[in-house]
Amino acid sequence: MLDLSLSKPSEIVNLLCDRLRKERLAQQMTQAEVASRAGVSTNTVSNLEAGRNVGFENVVRVAMVLGRAKELENLFLPQVDSLGDIMRYEKGATRKRIRKGPEDD
């Protein structure tokens, strides 16, 4: 497992795009096959593999086709290390919006 905490966003994008391409090839699928099954265009898959701007929903669609959607489950999970963290997380989940204070103006 790589520690990406010191990586630039562009480096992480490049790494993930390369992994995506390798996974597609390992499954012996063409870009057109992945695109068809994901309900996106072949250009979208090509752009995704090249690290060009592609919507997040399309990333999820392609991950699902490649059988890798399970790995998305851990994305943005709360980090809870104590009972206090859990209580703050649950309390925060019920908030509708964060209001600006007078010092934020």
Buried (B, 14 or more C-beta within 10 A) or exposed (E): EEEEEEEEEEEEBBBBBEEBBEBBEEEEBEBEBBBBBBEBBBEBBBBBBEBEEBEEEBBBBBBBBBEBEEEEEEEEEEEEEEEEEEEEEEEEEEEEEEEEEEEEE
